[in-house]
Amino acid sequence: MVDLKGQYEQIKEQVNSSVLDVINSTAFINGPEVHSFQKELEEYLEVKHVIPCANGTDALQIAMMGLGLEPGDEVITADFTFAATVEVIALLRLTPVLVDVEPDSFNIDPEAIKKAITPKTKAIVPVHLFGQSANMDEIMAIANKHNLYVIEDNAQGIGSSYKFSNGTTTKTGAIGHVASTSFFPSKNLGCYGDGGAIFTNNDDLAHTIRGVVNHGMYKRYHHDVVGVNSRLDSIQATILRAKLPNLDHYNNARRAAARKYNKAFEGIENIITPKVEGNSCGTNHNTICDTCNCHVFHQYTLRITNGKRDQLAQHLNDNGVPCGVYYPIPLHSQKAYQDTRYNEADFPITNQLVKEVLSLPMHTELDDEQIEFITNTVINFVKD
Ligand SMILES: *Cc1c(COP(=O)(O)O)cnc(C)c1O
């Protein structure tokens, strides 16, 4: 599904020497590399504060702790996402409220958010799923109207942008009150272990969060709030510094692969290719444009509409083509997150998507020959 080795080969010398430098410096924790990476990411994202932490799940949890959300507060998020999103809500004894998604973008449905709002609602967590921004025009409007926090889960969307209806373009992760991301190796900006970060434009919130990540300490050995220990280490930071200048290039390579996939699947029955919503460059081409930057293809996800998704996945595996089903079970159906408030009729899209979605290999090193083999293997099966 991913080719981390091929990508490493491109930056091997720089990574090797900077990792050795960190080892020689012995500044393994909170060293200058972490600080430099933080500054460089702030510049890249055009966001005021980046607070590095240990992983993307921690980042979400810490964002919610920083906002001061309390047990019983309701937090609305998508039914169709990775479990980390809902897990931290439940862990903090907040009340997760799962809602349905849109069939084209796979992202949280603003209409479903509106219906789920109660007097206890405190926050919305849009996930920029598979690398494409959720509908932030609508989501920010809903949040403003009801005085809610917006916490963007940008684990899959780093480097992508959202174009607002007023024409301004903002990088995902710099739109809501606070955002989280993950540097898990297979993410678009991945390190060689675990890593994550929180972003915000709010100075006070950034200050609070810098204490939360460090045992609730604002002055050495003075613990003002209950915190956690969540750090990005210097070795991961130096690897991320080598990769960050290439992030746009990596995302362009992903888009190039997605374009080739789309072209090969054009007009093939029983296959729905991923839709790109609202191209920022203004052309309504539903092609995948590098200047728009509106989709960074963390995943390239097809919908297989003839009921044979699982057989196709088996066929691909039998022919040596990796593939994945993200995600096979709606979160509202997971044992850990069942709730009597949920009604199956409220999740028609998620219930359908879990049966249809299939993600193909997507990374920065896919060549034409591989794409041709993958698409031919898919098409030959679907045609039979
Ligand atoms: C990967 C991911 C996370 C969690 O990131 P980790 O670094 O693995 O903890 C959270 N949300 C989404 C949507 C993700 O894809």
Ligand as a Chemical Component Dictionary entry (heavy atoms), coordinates in Angstrom:
data_LIG
# 
_chem_comp.id                   LIG 
_chem_comp.type                 NON-POLYMER 
_chem_comp.pdbx_formal_charge   0 
_chem_comp.three_letter_code    LIG 
# 
loop_
_chem_comp_atom.comp_id 
_chem_comp_atom.atom_id 
_chem_comp_atom.alt_atom_id 
_chem_comp_atom.type_symbol 
_chem_comp_atom.charge 
_chem_comp_atom.model_Cartn_x 
_chem_comp_atom.model_Cartn_y 
_chem_comp_atom.model_Cartn_z 
_chem_comp_atom.pdbx_ordinal 
LIG C1 C1 C 0 -3.868 8.022  11.760 1  
LIG C2 C2 C 0 -5.059 8.729  12.269 2  
LIG C3 C3 C 0 -5.175 9.138  13.612 3  
LIG C4 C4 C 0 -4.212 8.721  14.686 4  
LIG O1 O1 O 0 -2.898 8.956  14.473 5  
LIG P1 P1 P 0 -1.783 8.123  15.289 6  
LIG O2 O2 O 0 -0.531 8.896  15.083 7  
LIG O3 O3 O 0 -1.741 6.763  14.715 8  
LIG O4 O4 O 0 -2.204 8.115  16.738 9  
LIG C5 C5 C 0 -6.274 9.880  13.969 10 
LIG N1 N1 N 0 -7.238 10.192 13.093 11 
LIG C6 C6 C 0 -7.187 9.789  11.817 12 
LIG C7 C7 C 0 -8.286 10.178 10.882 13 
LIG C8 C8 C 0 -6.109 9.040  11.361 14 
LIG O5 O5 O 0 -6.078 8.638  10.078 15 
# 
loop_
_chem_comp_bond.comp_id 
_chem_comp_bond.atom_id_1 
_chem_comp_bond.atom_id_2 
_chem_comp_bond.value_order 
_chem_comp_bond.pdbx_ordinal 
LIG C1 C2 SING 1  
LIG C2 C3 SING 2  
LIG C2 C8 DOUB 3  
LIG C3 C4 SING 4  
LIG C3 C5 DOUB 5  
LIG C4 O1 SING 6  
LIG O1 P1 SING 7  
LIG P1 O2 DOUB 8  
LIG P1 O3 SING 9  
LIG P1 O4 SING 10 
LIG C5 N1 SING 11 
LIG N1 C6 DOUB 12 
LIG C6 C7 SING 13 
LIG C6 C8 SING 14 
LIG C8 O5 SING 15 
# 
